[in-house]
Amino acid sequence: MPSADLLLYFLPMSNVRNAIGESLKAALPVMLGYVVIGLPCGLMEDAIGFTPLQCFLLSCTFYSGAGQFMIPNLWLAGTPLYSIIASVSFVNSRQILYSAAFSPFFRNVGRLLSFFFAATVTDESFGVNMERFGASKSWDATHALLVNLFSMFTWSIANALGCALGALIDLPLVITSFAMTSIFICLLVTQTITRKTGVVIAVSAAGVALCKLVGLSGPAILLGALTGVVAGLIYGRRERAHGYH
Amino acid sequence: MGTTDFLILYVCTLGSMLACRCIPLFLLKGRELSPTVSEALGLIPAAAFAALVANDLFSPEAIASDPVRGMLPFVAALPVVVVARKSGSLIWSALVGMLAYACLLFATGSL
């Protein structure tokens, strides 16, 4: 009969194994999407002289699809380095919202795990983890970090591979990038839609469109989303004041 | 891009990215949040996804240069909405989206 120590040793391991399986299942659609768009991203990075190692390093630390597509495009267009840094940072400022949204779920989570989780959040893993945190009480920080890591390493390997294979690959980027758009659409329409979230969605989308029309493409996502949240708060207040649901 | 340029770009973008990703979580975690802040945090997913979708679908430049081509992402999004609502599957949504967009581009001679 196994001793109590042995049981204690194996119990966390089986929990970890379960968490790996569950997280892999949750991350799989994102991982497949990352293969499809990671290859052309690496290909573009190869075009501006990145090595596969640089692609891998950038992908598994900076880890931003939008940012990594922007860098080669802007560099090839002759944009100064400081302007590339500012534009990429602006576009990625929406991460502030994701980080804030996760804070209630990390109340009792240690600093190290919280840091590694926060440092590896992207648009797609944000969606997957938010949905799981809302749907299941057993979804915890370990599951969430594993989703991030599976996605991140897939992205990093696809990038490095795309860079190494270079011109051998000919993928129509305009089509492959629509895979990510479709994932965002799925994450959006599977949200619980109430009058208030309807207002949030409409105002956020309109906010982005308006920003892009006036030439504020860089911070469009952040400004659009913030406008939507404010509109939702105002609507919620009016809803409570008038007593309707 | 040379190694020096790469290193400057890497350090600066990584620094700003880590700040955006980590600081809000560490500032807010463990605090008793006011009802308004909690309500605002609950609205972020819908707002963020709506903003991301709108950003991907709407391109004023594409619509201005070729209105038909500029509207194709909106049309391709329709079957994705149907599949996403029915299946809730990210994989099926991605596959249907790519297929629909490829067919539309091919049909309009844009591919």
HADDOCK unambig.tbl for C-alpha pairs under 7 A between the chains (distance, minus, plus):
assign (segid A and resid 29 and name CA) (segid B and resid 90 and name CA) 5.72 0.50 0.50
assign (segid A and resid 29 and name CA) (segid B and resid 91 and name CA) 5.00 0.50 0.50
assign (segid A and resid 48 and name CA) (segid B and resid 1 and name CA) 5.78 0.50 0.50
assign (segid A and resid 49 and name CA) (segid B and resid 1 and name CA) 5.64 0.50 0.50
assign (segid A and resid 62 and name CA) (segid B and resid 14 and name CA) 5.02 0.50 0.50
assign (segid A and resid 62 and name CA) (segid B and resid 17 and name CA) 6.77 0.50 0.50
assign (segid A and resid 85 and name CA) (segid B and resid 9 and name CA) 6.34 0.50 0.50
assign (segid A and resid 85 and name CA) (segid B and resid 12 and name CA) 6.80 0.50 0.50
assign (segid A and resid 85 and name CA) (segid B and resid 13 and name CA) 6.00 0.50 0.50
assign (segid A and resid 89 and name CA) (segid B and resid 13 and name CA) 6.23 0.50 0.50
assign (segid A and resid 89 and name CA) (segid B and resid 16 and name CA) 6.19 0.50 0.50
assign (segid A and resid 89 and name CA) (segid B and resid 17 and name CA) 6.82 0.50 0.50
assign (segid A and resid 92 and name CA) (segid B and resid 17 and name CA) 6.73 0.50 0.50
assign (segid A and resid 93 and name CA) (segid B and resid 20 and name CA) 6.10 0.50 0.50
assign (segid A and resid 95 and name CA) (segid B and resid 20 and name CA) 5.56 0.50 0.50
assign (segid A and resid 95 and name CA) (segid B and resid 21 and name CA) 5.41 0.50 0.50
assign (segid A and resid 96 and name CA) (segid B and resid 20 and name CA) 4.80 0.50 0.50
assign (segid A and resid 96 and name CA) (segid B and resid 21 and name CA) 5.86 0.50 0.50
assign (segid A and resid 96 and name CA) (segid B and resid 24 and name CA) 6.22 0.50 0.50
assign (segid A and resid 97 and name CA) (segid B and resid 44 and name CA) 6.74 0.50 0.50
assign (segid A and resid 99 and name CA) (segid B and resid 21 and name CA) 5.52 0.50 0.50
assign (segid A and resid 99 and name CA) (segid B and resid 22 and name CA) 6.48 0.50 0.50
assign (segid A and resid 99 and name CA) (segid B and resid 24 and name CA) 5.57 0.50 0.50
assign (segid A and resid 99 and name CA) (segid B and resid 25 and name CA) 5.00 0.50 0.50
assign (segid A and resid 100 and name CA) (segid B and resid 24 and name CA) 5.07 0.50 0.50
assign (segid A and resid 100 and name CA) (segid B and resid 25 and name CA) 5.19 0.50 0.50
assign (segid A and resid 100 and name CA) (segid B and resid 28 and name CA) 6.82 0.50 0.50
assign (segid A and resid 100 and name CA) (segid B and resid 41 and name CA) 6.87 0.50 0.50
assign (segid A and resid 101 and name CA) (segid B and resid 41 and name CA) 4.92 0.50 0.50
assign (segid A and resid 101 and name CA) (segid B and resid 44 and name CA) 6.61 0.50 0.50
assign (segid A and resid 102 and name CA) (segid B and resid 25 and name CA) 6.70 0.50 0.50
assign (segid A and resid 103 and name CA) (segid B and resid 25 and name CA) 4.83 0.50 0.50
assign (segid A and resid 103 and name CA) (segid B and resid 28 and name CA) 5.79 0.50 0.50
assign (segid A and resid 103 and name CA) (segid B and resid 29 and name CA) 4.71 0.50 0.50
assign (segid A and resid 104 and name CA) (segid B and resid 29 and name CA) 6.06 0.50 0.50
assign (segid A and resid 106 and name CA) (segid B and resid 29 and name CA) 6.04 0.50 0.50
assign (segid A and resid 107 and name CA) (segid B and resid 29 and name CA) 4.94 0.50 0.50
assign (segid A and resid 107 and name CA) (segid B and resid 30 and name CA) 4.38 0.50 0.50
assign (segid A and resid 108 and name CA) (segid B and resid 30 and name CA) 6.91 0.50 0.50
assign (segid A and resid 115 and name CA) (segid B and resid 22 and name CA) 6.42 0.50 0.50
assign (segid A and resid 118 and name CA) (segid B and resid 21 and name CA) 5.47 0.50 0.50
assign (segid A and resid 118 and name CA) (segid B and resid 22 and name CA) 5.21 0.50 0.50
assign (segid A and resid 119 and name CA) (segid B and resid 18 and name CA) 5.90 0.50 0.50
assign (segid A and resid 119 and name CA) (segid B and resid 21 and name CA) 5.64 0.50 0.50
assign (segid A and resid 119 and name CA) (segid B and resid 22 and name CA) 6.12 0.50 0.50
assign (segid A and resid 175 and name CA) (segid B and resid 98 and name CA) 5.66 0.50 0.50
assign (segid A and resid 175 and name CA) (segid B and resid 101 and name CA) 6.52 0.50 0.50
assign (segid A and resid 175 and name CA) (segid B and resid 102 and name CA) 6.10 0.50 0.50
assign (segid A and resid 176 and name CA) (segid B and resid 98 and name CA) 6.52 0.50 0.50
assign (segid A and resid 178 and name CA) (segid B and resid 97 and name CA) 6.45 0.50 0.50
assign (segid A and resid 178 and name CA) (segid B and resid 98 and name CA) 5.69 0.50 0.50
assign (segid A and resid 179 and name CA) (segid B and resid 94 and name CA) 4.44 0.50 0.50
assign (segid A and resid 179 and name CA) (segid B and resid 95 and name CA) 6.79 0.50 0.50
assign (segid A and resid 179 and name CA) (segid B and resid 97 and name CA) 6.23 0.50 0.50
assign (segid A and resid 179 and name CA) (segid B and resid 98 and name CA) 5.69 0.50 0.50
assign (segid A and resid 180 and name CA) (segid B and resid 94 and name CA) 6.86 0.50 0.50
assign (segid A and resid 181 and name CA) (segid B and resid 53 and name CA) 6.24 0.50 0.50
assign (segid A and resid 181 and name CA) (segid B and resid 56 and name CA) 6.27 0.50 0.50
assign (segid A and resid 182 and name CA) (segid B and resid 80 and name CA) 6.33 0.50 0.50
assign (segid A and resid 182 and name CA) (segid B and resid 93 and name CA) 5.67 0.50 0.50
assign (segid A and resid 182 and name CA) (segid B and resid 94 and name CA) 4.94 0.50 0.50
assign (segid A and resid 182 and name CA) (segid B and resid 97 and name CA) 5.50 0.50 0.50
assign (segid A and resid 183 and name CA) (segid B and resid 90 and name CA) 5.50 0.50 0.50
assign (segid A and resid 183 and name CA) (segid B and resid 93 and name CA) 6.33 0.50 0.50
assign (segid A and resid 183 and name CA) (segid B and resid 94 and name CA) 5.72 0.50 0.50
assign (segid A and resid 184 and name CA) (segid B and resid 49 and name CA) 6.00 0.50 0.50
assign (segid A and resid 184 and name CA) (segid B and resid 52 and name CA) 6.88 0.50 0.50
assign (segid A and resid 184 and name CA) (segid B and resid 53 and name CA) 6.04 0.50 0.50
assign (segid A and resid 185 and name CA) (segid B and resid 53 and name CA) 6.16 0.50 0.50
assign (segid A and resid 185 and name CA) (segid B and resid 81 and name CA) 6.67 0.50 0.50
assign (segid A and resid 186 and name CA) (segid B and resid 81 and name CA) 6.69 0.50 0.50
assign (segid A and resid 186 and name CA) (segid B and resid 84 and name CA) 4.94 0.50 0.50
assign (segid A and resid 186 and name CA) (segid B and resid 88 and name CA) 6.75 0.50 0.50
assign (segid A and resid 186 and name CA) (segid B and resid 90 and name CA) 6.16 0.50 0.50
assign (segid A and resid 186 and name CA) (segid B and resid 93 and name CA) 6.37 0.50 0.50
assign (segid A and resid 187 and name CA) (segid B and resid 49 and name CA) 6.93 0.50 0.50
assign (segid A and resid 188 and name CA) (segid B and resid 46 and name CA) 6.35 0.50 0.50
assign (segid A and resid 188 and name CA) (segid B and resid 49 and name CA) 5.39 0.50 0.50
assign (segid A and resid 188 and name CA) (segid B and resid 50 and name CA) 6.44 0.50 0.50
assign (segid A and resid 189 and name CA) (segid B and resid 81 and name CA) 6.77 0.50 0.50
assign (segid A and resid 189 and name CA) (segid B and resid 84 and name CA) 6.85 0.50 0.50
assign (segid A and resid 189 and name CA) (segid B and resid 85 and name CA) 6.44 0.50 0.50
assign (segid A and resid 190 and name CA) (segid B and resid 85 and name CA) 6.40 0.50 0.50
assign (segid A and resid 190 and name CA) (segid B and resid 88 and name CA) 6.48 0.50 0.50
assign (segid A and resid 191 and name CA) (segid B and resid 46 and name CA) 6.86 0.50 0.50
assign (segid A and resid 197 and name CA) (segid B and resid 46 and name CA) 6.54 0.50 0.50
assign (segid A and resid 200 and name CA) (segid B and resid 46 and name CA) 6.81 0.50 0.50
assign (segid A and resid 200 and name CA) (segid B and resid 47 and name CA) 5.71 0.50 0.50
assign (segid A and resid 201 and name CA) (segid B and resid 46 and name CA) 6.10 0.50 0.50
assign (segid A and resid 201 and name CA) (segid B and resid 47 and name CA) 5.54 0.50 0.50
assign (segid A and resid 201 and name CA) (segid B and resid 50 and name CA) 5.22 0.50 0.50
assign (segid A and resid 204 and name CA) (segid B and resid 47 and name CA) 5.62 0.50 0.50
assign (segid A and resid 204 and name CA) (segid B and resid 50 and name CA) 5.98 0.50 0.50
assign (segid A and resid 204 and name CA) (segid B and resid 51 and name CA) 5.37 0.50 0.50
assign (segid A and resid 205 and name CA) (segid B and resid 50 and name CA) 5.54 0.50 0.50
assign (segid A and resid 205 and name CA) (segid B and resid 51 and name CA) 5.16 0.50 0.50
assign (segid A and resid 205 and name CA) (segid B and resid 54 and name CA) 5.17 0.50 0.50
assign (segid A and resid 208 and name CA) (segid B and resid 51 and name CA) 6.01 0.50 0.50
assign (segid A and resid 208 and name CA) (segid B and resid 54 and name CA) 6.43 0.50 0.50
assign (segid A and resid 208 and name CA) (segid B and resid 55 and name CA) 6.23 0.50 0.50
assign (segid A and resid 209 and name CA) (segid B and resid 54 and name CA) 6.91 0.50 0.50
assign (segid A and resid 209 and name CA) (segid B and resid 58 and name CA) 6.68 0.50 0.50
assign (segid A and resid 213 and name CA) (segid B and resid 60 and name CA) 6.33 0.50 0.50
assign (segid A and resid 221 and name CA) (segid B and resid 51 and name CA) 5.22 0.50 0.50
assign (segid A and resid 221 and name CA) (segid B and resid 52 and name CA) 6.20 0.50 0.50
assign (segid A and resid 221 and name CA) (segid B and resid 55 and name CA) 6.70 0.50 0.50
assign (segid A and resid 224 and name CA) (segid B and resid 51 and name CA) 5.83 0.50 0.50
assign (segid A and resid 225 and name CA) (segid B and resid 47 and name CA) 4.70 0.50 0.50
assign (segid A and resid 225 and name CA) (segid B and resid 48 and name CA) 5.23 0.50 0.50
assign (segid A and resid 225 and name CA) (segid B and resid 51 and name CA) 5.62 0.50 0.50
assign (segid A and resid 228 and name CA) (segid B and resid 47 and name CA) 5.55 0.50 0.50
assign (segid A and resid 229 and name CA) (segid B and resid 40 and name CA) 6.12 0.50 0.50
assign (segid A and resid 229 and name CA) (segid B and resid 43 and name CA) 5.80 0.50 0.50
assign (segid A and resid 229 and name CA) (segid B and resid 44 and name CA) 6.37 0.50 0.50
assign (segid A and resid 229 and name CA) (segid B and resid 47 and name CA) 6.23 0.50 0.50
assign (segid A and resid 233 and name CA) (segid B and resid 40 and name CA) 6.61 0.50 0.50
